[in-house]
Amino acid sequence: MTIVGAGVVGSAIAYELSRVLDPAETPILVLEAQREEDWQATGAALGVLIVHLSRRRRGRNFQLRQASLARYETLIPELEAETGVQIPYQRRGIIEICTTKDEAIATQAWLQEQAPQGVQWLSPKEVQDQYPLVDIHHIHGALWATGDRQVTPKPLTQALRQAAHQRGVKFLYQSPVRQLQRSLQGGWILQLDQAAIETEYLILAAGLGTTPLTQALNRSVTVEPVLGQALEFACDIDANTPVMTAEGIHFVPLPWGRVWVGATVEFNTLTANPQTLDQLHGRAIELWPVLKTAPLTQQWQGLRPRPSDRPAPIIEKIDDHTWLATGHYRNGILLAPITAQKIAQSLRLTLAKGDRPKGDTALIK
């Protein structure tokens, strides 16, 4: 059994499969094109887990969000117990600030109509009194979703990898898959730079690397890059300050005296636009004046995988040997746990049809 991609989605799948299968009986291999310390889309994420604040509260995507957030509540302590690694996981909710009167009116109307559980309205005075770091001139009220969360993506992914590895999953980094072809048994032969691997079951969780690999499938998938940029400030604020969001900008306090701000959404480009980052910086310090004097410690960018012809994400079984788990766009961190559970469930049903493979993944050249 082979997973292509060791980002947060691929690593979550590896961990979930290691919980429901015995890697000694059904070997699980994860192939990653990049180095272990390279992060691609996972490294560009801020880990903001918005569910209760979501305006779209029907359909598949919202159901996925709900299920994945529920899994996080058990997954984080589970991983910490297994690995001994502390994963920064913010449980103070998320504040969504209304910066105009019209936005506040529309938001209150939505709140009254939908009555989402765990979401309450904060008056301008309540916001000012509780969170004075927000500029008073931009406060027209706020929503507080007590059940929404934030997780730091890199420690999360590292813990998923470590826990999976402890359970017997093998990871190979700097191992890009150059070509796929069907084996005589109906599985797949994966051509690497220096070798080929034959596997009966294949899960493609390669993000932007998915598109060329799907040319070998009955249906191709086009995943396009959407650039995101973010900033990090050295800013030691009250440890009880929750994540805030305003005008699509996230303000994420971290427990080691840093604040993340981001992220931009830039289509049709692979190159970061300094002007866009300057605009993000300027608006952020207007909304949160505490950042005006905070040193800028780093800025970074990443490419998010977005399906071009269907809704995100793509979580589907192609045939009895092949699964897709890709195209999560801006919700890779949020939806990684539920993606892993769905892939694992589908694989278990497939394996239940017949005997489990023995030594399913093999080096053939």
Kinemage of the C-alpha trace (Angstrom):
@kinemage 1
@onewidth
@group {chain A} dominant
@subgroup {mainchain}
@vectorlist {calphas} color= white
{ca met a 1} P 0.000 0.000 0.000
{ca thr a 2} L 1.566 3.270 -1.130
{ca ile a 3} L 0.685 6.867 -0.358
{ca val a 4} L 2.151 9.531 -2.634
{ca gly a 5} L 2.607 12.738 -0.653
{ca ala a 6} L 3.699 13.314 2.944
{ca gly a 7} L 2.095 16.682 3.572
{ca val a 8} L -0.511 16.997 6.280
{ca val a 9} L -3.099 15.047 4.251
{ca gly a 10} L -0.794 12.187 3.254
{ca ser a 11} L 0.670 11.979 6.758
{ca ala a 12} L -2.814 11.919 8.322
{ca ile a 13} L -3.807 9.088 5.972
{ca ala a 14} L -0.649 7.152 6.872
{ca tyr a 15} L -1.406 7.537 10.565
{ca glu a 16} L -5.075 6.598 10.257
{ca leu a 17} L -4.260 3.532 8.163
{ca ser a 18} L -1.657 2.451 10.723
{ca arg a 19} L -4.424 2.495 13.341
{ca val a 20} L -6.805 0.257 11.410
{ca leu a 21} L -4.290 -1.995 9.624
{ca asp a 22} L -1.222 -3.843 10.831
{ca pro a 23} L 1.738 -2.472 8.822
{ca ala a 24} L 3.598 -5.714 9.488
{ca glu a 25} L 0.824 -7.566 7.623
{ca thr a 26} L -0.088 -4.844 5.141
{ca pro a 27} L 3.023 -2.700 4.575
{ca ile a 28} L 2.373 1.023 4.234
{ca leu a 29} L 4.863 3.168 2.314
{ca val a 30} L 4.746 6.967 1.956
{ca leu a 31} L 6.648 8.597 -0.917
{ca glu a 32} L 7.426 12.307 -0.737
{ca ala a 33} L 9.028 14.250 -3.580
{ca gln a 34} L 10.535 16.917 -1.308
{ca arg a 35} L 12.981 16.745 1.573
{ca glu a 36} L 11.576 15.975 5.012
{ca glu a 37} L 12.104 19.599 6.099
{ca asp a 38} L 10.341 21.064 3.057
{ca trp a 39} L 6.678 21.848 3.566
{ca gln a 40} L 5.001 23.136 0.416
{ca ala a 41} L 1.294 23.934 1.038
{ca thr a 42} L 1.382 22.567 4.603
{ca gly a 43} L 4.069 25.056 5.562
{ca ala a 44} L 2.107 27.965 4.127
{ca ala a 45} L -1.013 27.295 6.205
{ca leu a 46} L -1.942 29.117 9.414
{ca gly a 47} L -3.944 26.198 10.794
{ca val a 48} L -7.132 28.198 11.414
{ca leu a 49} L -9.984 25.703 11.820
{ca ile a 50} L -13.172 27.599 10.981
{ca val a 51} L -16.365 25.566 11.224
{ca his a 52} L -18.927 27.288 13.459
{ca leu a 53} L -18.243 30.648 11.786
{ca ser a 54} L -18.833 29.167 8.334
{ca arg a 55} L -21.687 30.844 6.473
{ca arg a 56} L -22.316 27.782 4.305
{ca arg a 57} L -23.918 25.398 6.741
{ca arg a 58} L -25.314 22.777 4.400
{ca gly a 59} L -23.891 20.216 2.051
{ca arg a 60} L -20.864 17.981 1.854
{ca asn a 61} L -18.192 20.537 2.674
{ca phe a 62} L -19.800 21.690 5.906
{ca gln a 63} L -20.360 18.101 7.003
{ca leu a 64} L -16.683 17.375 6.348
{ca arg a 65} L -15.696 20.431 8.396
{ca gln a 66} L -17.839 19.371 11.349
{ca ala a 67} L -16.562 15.804 11.351
{ca ser a 68} L -12.943 16.845 10.990
{ca leu a 69} L -13.094 19.374 13.826
{ca ala a 70} L -14.665 16.724 16.060
{ca arg a 71} L -11.815 14.352 15.217
{ca tyr a 72} L -9.254 17.031 16.160
{ca glu a 73} L -10.544 17.043 19.732
{ca thr a 74} L -9.462 13.414 20.109
{ca leu a 75} L -6.585 13.392 17.627
{ca ile a 76} L -4.411 16.015 19.337
{ca pro a 77} L -4.258 14.314 22.779
{ca glu a 78} L -3.921 10.957 21.028
{ca leu a 79} L -0.858 12.089 19.053
{ca glu a 80} L 0.686 13.824 22.052
{ca ala a 81} L 0.353 10.664 24.135
{ca glu a 82} L 1.843 8.467 21.411
{ca thr a 83} L 4.763 10.719 20.449
{ca gly a 84} L 5.502 12.799 23.543
{ca val a 85} L 5.402 15.864 21.263
{ca gln a 86} L 3.339 18.856 22.361
{ca ile a 87} L 1.236 20.193 19.492
{ca pro a 88} L 0.203 23.853 19.825
{ca tyr a 89} L -3.594 23.652 19.708
{ca gln a 90} L -5.592 26.747 20.564
{ca arg a 91} L -8.925 26.020 22.248
{ca arg a 92} L -10.073 29.590 22.964
{ca gly a 93} L -12.235 29.889 19.868
{ca ile a 94} L -12.073 32.394 17.029
{ca ile a 95} L -13.263 36.008 17.018
{ca glu a 96} L -14.612 37.405 13.742
{ca ile a 97} L -14.554 41.205 13.875
{ca cys a 98} L -17.033 43.314 11.919
{ca thr a 99} L -15.179 46.403 10.677
{ca thr a 100} L -18.171 48.251 9.179
{ca lys a 101} L -21.693 49.010 10.320
{ca asp a 102} L -23.206 47.253 7.295
{ca glu a 103} L -21.184 44.130 8.013
{ca ala a 104} L -22.336 44.157 11.626
{ca ile a 105} L -26.013 44.439 10.605
{ca ala a 106} L -25.709 41.592 8.093
{ca thr a 107} L -23.820 39.432 10.570
{ca gln a 108} L -26.385 39.911 13.324
{ca ala a 109} L -29.172 39.048 10.878
{ca trp a 110} L -27.341 35.842 9.915
{ca leu a 111} L -26.787 34.989 13.564
{ca gln a 112} L -30.476 35.438 14.358
{ca glu a 113} L -31.619 33.426 11.341
{ca gln a 114} L -29.156 30.523 11.600
{ca ala a 115} L -28.622 30.451 15.387
{ca pro a 116} L -25.408 28.421 15.029
{ca gln a 117} L -24.454 26.502 18.133
{ca gly a 118} L -21.507 27.885 20.066
{ca val a 119} L -21.524 31.300 18.362
{ca gln a 120} L -22.361 34.492 20.226
{ca trp a 121} L -22.438 38.193 19.446
{ca leu a 122} L -20.045 40.594 21.137
{ca ser a 123} L -20.929 44.274 21.210
{ca pro a 124} L -18.304 46.872 20.238
{ca lys a 125} L -17.813 47.672 23.930
{ca glu a 126} L -17.352 43.994 24.816
{ca val a 127} L -14.737 43.623 22.090
{ca gln a 128} L -12.961 46.784 23.203
{ca asp a 129} L -12.988 45.780 26.865
{ca gln a 130} L -11.853 42.188 26.312
{ca tyr a 131} L -9.477 42.699 23.383
{ca pro a 132} L -8.018 46.210 23.507
{ca leu a 133} L -5.353 45.311 20.950
{ca val a 134} L -7.999 45.773 18.205
{ca asp a 135} L -8.248 49.339 16.905
{ca ile a 136} L -11.403 50.887 18.366
{ca his a 137} L -12.265 52.682 15.118
{ca his a 138} L -12.651 49.361 13.305
{ca ile a 139} L -14.919 47.641 15.812
{ca his a 140} L -18.634 47.369 15.016
{ca gly a 141} L -19.150 44.159 16.909
{ca ala a 142} L -17.904 40.606 16.527
{ca leu a 143} L -18.838 36.948 16.473
{ca trp a 144} L -17.150 34.628 18.929
{ca ala a 145} L -17.154 30.950 17.927
{ca thr a 146} L -16.093 29.199 21.106
{ca gly a 147} L -15.797 25.818 19.409
{ca asp a 148} L -13.521 26.786 16.522
{ca arg a 149} L -9.821 26.047 16.862
{ca gln a 150} L -6.301 26.659 15.550
{ca val a 151} L -3.464 24.160 15.252
{ca thr a 152} L 0.152 24.809 14.259
{ca pro a 153} L 0.631 22.869 10.997
{ca lys a 154} L 4.287 21.779 11.125
{ca pro a 155} L 4.254 20.220 14.641
{ca leu a 156} L 0.951 18.553 13.763
{ca thr a 157} L 2.364 17.006 10.593
{ca gln a 158} L 5.588 15.986 12.319
{ca ala a 159} L 3.584 14.245 15.038
{ca leu a 160} L 1.449 12.440 12.454
{ca arg a 161} L 4.585 11.228 10.695
{ca gln a 162} L 6.270 10.167 13.918
{ca ala a 163} L 3.219 8.299 15.208
{ca ala a 164} L 2.760 6.531 11.869
{ca his a 165} L 6.460 5.644 11.763
{ca gln a 166} L 6.286 4.249 15.296
{ca arg a 167} L 3.484 1.999 14.118
{ca gly a 168} L 5.571 0.640 11.248
{ca val a 169} L 4.854 2.996 8.340
{ca lys a 170} L 7.882 3.697 6.127
{ca phe a 171} L 8.581 7.166 4.711
{ca leu a 172} L 10.870 7.843 1.747
{ca tyr a 173} L 11.720 11.500 1.107
{ca gln a 174} L 13.225 13.013 -2.043
{ca ser a 175} L 11.463 10.235 -3.939
{ca pro a 176} L 9.321 11.828 -6.652
{ca val a 177} L 7.089 9.528 -8.667
{ca arg a 178} L 7.863 10.161 -12.312
{ca gln a 179} L 5.361 7.836 -13.926
{ca leu a 180} L 2.523 5.440 -13.144
{ca gln a 181} L 1.577 2.328 -15.069
{ca arg a 182} L -0.735 -0.572 -14.387
{ca ser a 183} L 0.749 -3.812 -13.166
{ca leu a 184} L -0.377 -7.180 -14.527
{ca gln a 185} L -2.263 -7.770 -11.261
{ca gly a 186} L -4.266 -4.561 -11.661
{ca gly a 187} L -2.284 -2.501 -9.170
{ca trp a 188} L 0.396 0.034 -9.987
{ca ile a 189} L 4.063 0.322 -10.867
{ca leu a 190} L 5.547 3.612 -9.655
{ca gln a 191} L 8.640 4.737 -11.523
{ca leu a 192} L 11.077 6.677 -9.320
{ca asp a 193} L 14.407 8.202 -10.355
{ca gln a 194} L 16.506 5.177 -9.439
{ca ala a 195} L 13.999 2.384 -8.971
{ca ala a 196} L 10.449 1.194 -9.529
{ca ile a 197} L 7.942 0.126 -6.893
{ca glu a 198} L 5.025 -2.196 -7.434
{ca thr a 199} L 2.036 -1.710 -5.161
{ca glu a 200} L -1.460 -3.142 -5.105
{ca tyr a 201} L -3.113 -0.115 -3.504
{ca leu a 202} L -2.282 3.502 -4.353
{ca ile a 203} L -3.416 6.717 -2.649
{ca leu a 204} L -2.554 9.964 -4.390
{ca ala a 205} L -2.257 12.773 -1.829
{ca ala a 206} L 0.346 14.761 -3.720
{ca gly a 207} L -1.356 18.155 -3.840
{ca leu a 208} L -0.098 20.033 -6.869
{ca gly a 209} L 1.878 16.966 -7.900
{ca thr a 210} L -1.363 15.055 -8.460
{ca thr a 211} L -2.176 16.376 -11.944
{ca pro a 212} L 0.599 14.697 -13.979
{ca leu a 213} L 0.139 11.398 -12.140
{ca thr a 214} L -3.571 11.208 -12.926
{ca gln a 215} L -2.829 11.039 -16.636
{ca ala a 216} L -2.483 7.291 -16.090
{ca leu a 217} L -5.965 7.038 -14.543
{ca asn a 218} L -9.269 6.657 -16.320
{ca arg a 219} L -10.033 10.216 -15.263
{ca ser a 220} L -7.505 13.004 -15.069
{ca val a 221} L -7.599 15.681 -12.393
{ca thr a 222} L -6.362 19.223 -12.837
{ca val a 223} L -5.204 20.901 -9.649
{ca glu a 224} L -4.157 24.532 -9.977
{ca pro a 225} L -1.888 26.524 -7.659
{ca val a 226} L -3.231 29.446 -5.623
{ca leu a 227} L -0.483 31.482 -3.998
{ca gly a 228} L -0.698 32.513 -0.362
{ca gln a 229} L 1.631 34.837 1.558
{ca ala a 230} L 1.863 35.388 5.310
{ca leu a 231} L 3.799 37.381 7.888
{ca glu a 232} L 5.241 36.619 11.304
{ca phe a 233} L 5.757 39.275 13.979
{ca ala a 234} L 7.622 39.135 17.270
{ca cys a 235} L 4.795 40.185 19.567
{ca asp a 236} L 4.349 38.864 23.082
{ca ile a 237} L 0.673 39.338 23.878
{ca asp a 238} L -1.709 37.938 26.488
{ca ala a 239} L -1.663 34.147 26.321
{ca asn a 240} L -5.474 34.101 26.528
{ca thr a 241} L -5.899 36.072 23.297
{ca pro a 242} L -7.847 33.967 20.789
{ca val a 243} L -7.361 33.836 17.049
{ca met a 244} L -9.043 36.777 15.343
{ca thr a 245} L -10.141 37.332 11.795
{ca ala a 246} L -11.238 40.528 10.059
{ca glu a 247} L -11.745 41.259 6.371
{ca gly a 248} L -10.331 37.845 5.544
{ca ile a 249} L -7.099 38.523 7.454
{ca his a 250} L -6.205 36.117 10.241
{ca phe a 251} L -4.401 37.237 13.404
{ca val a 252} L -2.929 34.122 15.040
{ca pro a 253} L -1.148 34.457 18.423
{ca leu a 254} L 1.425 31.729 19.026
{ca pro a 255} L 2.640 30.512 22.421
{ca trp a 256} L 6.278 31.417 21.779
{ca gly a 257} L 5.894 35.190 21.472
{ca arg a 258} L 4.981 35.372 17.798
{ca val a 259} L 1.915 36.393 15.823
{ca trp a 260} L 1.071 35.122 12.355
{ca val a 261} L -0.877 37.329 9.967
{ca gly a 262} L -2.273 36.156 6.646
{ca ala a 263} L -2.849 34.775 4.295
{ca thr a 264} L -3.292 36.295 0.852
{ca val a 265} L -5.187 34.581 -1.970
{ca glu a 266} L -3.452 35.153 -5.314
{ca phe a 267} L -4.639 33.413 -8.483
{ca asn a 268} L -2.802 32.853 -11.768
{ca thr a 269} L 0.675 33.398 -10.398
{ca leu a 270} L 3.538 31.382 -9.000
{ca thr a 271} L 5.509 34.457 -8.001
{ca ala a 272} L 4.889 36.394 -4.799
{ca asn a 273} L 3.797 39.985 -5.346
{ca pro a 274} L 5.569 42.300 -2.866
{ca gln a 275} L 2.799 44.868 -3.251
{ca thr a 276} L 0.186 42.367 -2.107
{ca leu a 277} L 2.266 41.572 0.968
{ca asp a 278} L 2.712 45.284 1.680
{ca gln a 279} L -1.074 45.704 1.543
{ca leu a 280} L -1.522 42.824 3.968
{ca his a 281} L 1.044 44.334 6.326
{ca gly a 282} L -0.513 47.792 6.140
{ca arg a 283} L -4.064 46.642 6.778
{ca ala a 284} L -2.987 44.330 9.595
{ca ile a 285} L -1.331 47.126 11.572
{ca glu a 286} L -4.421 49.294 11.061
{ca leu a 287} L -6.653 46.592 12.525
{ca trp a 288} L -4.217 45.537 15.262
{ca pro a 289} L -2.049 48.571 16.163
{ca val a 290} L 0.017 46.408 18.528
{ca leu a 291} L 1.792 45.196 15.374
{ca lys a 292} L 3.054 48.680 14.444
{ca thr a 293} L 6.050 48.389 16.743
{ca ala a 294} L 6.399 44.605 16.523
{ca pro a 295} L 9.471 43.460 14.566
{ca leu a 296} L 8.707 41.523 11.408
{ca thr a 297} L 10.571 38.237 11.894
{ca gln a 298} L 9.748 36.465 8.651
{ca gln a 299} L 7.510 36.300 5.640
{ca trp a 300} L 6.714 33.225 3.615
{ca gln a 301} L 4.615 31.906 0.789
{ca gly a 302} L 3.129 28.654 -0.433
{ca leu a 303} L 0.980 27.241 -3.204
{ca arg a 304} L -2.394 25.746 -2.331
{ca pro a 305} L -3.831 22.998 -4.576
{ca arg a 306} L -7.249 23.959 -5.936
{ca pro a 307} L -9.297 21.756 -8.312
{ca ser a 308} L -10.063 23.577 -11.545
{ca asp a 309} L -13.244 21.743 -12.523
{ca arg a 310} L -14.880 20.545 -9.306
{ca pro a 311} L -15.392 21.610 -5.683
{ca ala a 312} L -12.579 21.179 -3.190
{ca pro a 313} L -11.540 18.755 -1.830
{ca ile a 314} L -11.252 15.623 -3.976
{ca ile a 315} L -11.696 12.551 -1.772
{ca glu a 316} L -12.741 9.622 -3.907
{ca lys a 317} L -12.138 6.032 -4.879
{ca ile a 318} L -11.202 5.574 -8.533
{ca asp a 319} L -11.215 1.763 -8.531
{ca asp a 320} L -10.376 -1.103 -6.178
{ca his a 321} L -6.682 -0.168 -6.343
{ca thr a 322} L -6.692 3.636 -6.460
{ca trp a 323} L -7.810 6.587 -4.306
{ca leu a 324} L -7.511 10.352 -4.609
{ca ala a 325} L -7.089 12.667 -1.610
{ca thr a 326} L -6.082 16.010 -2.998
{ca gly a 327} L -7.165 19.528 -3.976
{ca his a 328} L -8.000 20.714 -0.456
{ca tyr a 329} L -7.273 24.347 -1.416
{ca arg a 330} L -7.369 26.474 1.778
{ca asn a 331} L -8.673 23.714 4.047
{ca gly a 332} L -5.933 21.096 3.976
{ca ile a 333} L -5.182 21.412 7.683
{ca leu a 334} L -8.839 21.534 8.664
{ca leu a 335} L -9.909 18.569 6.544
{ca ala a 336} L -6.871 16.286 6.912
{ca pro a 337} L -8.378 14.180 9.750
{ca ile a 338} L -11.697 13.489 8.029
{ca thr a 339} L -9.950 12.854 4.718
{ca ala a 340} L -7.802 10.235 6.427
{ca gln a 341} L -10.821 8.598 8.038
{ca lys a 342} L -12.744 8.417 4.773
{ca ile a 343} L -9.815 6.939 2.856
{ca ala a 344} L -9.184 4.414 5.641
{ca gln a 345} L -12.853 3.421 5.738
{ca ser a 346} L -12.973 2.929 1.971
{ca leu a 347} L -9.783 0.888 1.992
{ca arg a 348} L -11.033 -1.342 4.792
{ca leu a 349} L -14.215 -2.062 2.836
{ca thr a 350} L -12.141 -2.915 -0.217
{ca leu a 351} L -9.830 -5.186 1.764
{ca ala a 352} L -12.834 -6.908 3.322
{ca lys a 353} L -13.874 -8.140 -0.127
{ca gly a 354} L -10.963 -10.552 -0.183
{ca asp a 355} L -7.753 -11.569 1.525
{ca arg a 356} L -5.495 -8.817 2.708
{ca pro a 357} L -2.312 -8.552 0.666
{ca lys a 358} L 0.913 -9.920 2.098
{ca gly a 359} L 3.909 -7.776 1.309
{ca asp a 360} L 1.798 -5.626 -0.982
{ca thr a 361} L 4.516 -3.056 -1.760
{ca ala a 362} L 7.723 -4.280 -3.373
{ca leu a 363} L 10.857 -2.808 -4.933
{ca ile a 364} L 11.111 -4.327 -8.396
{ca lys a 365} L 14.093 -2.579 -9.932
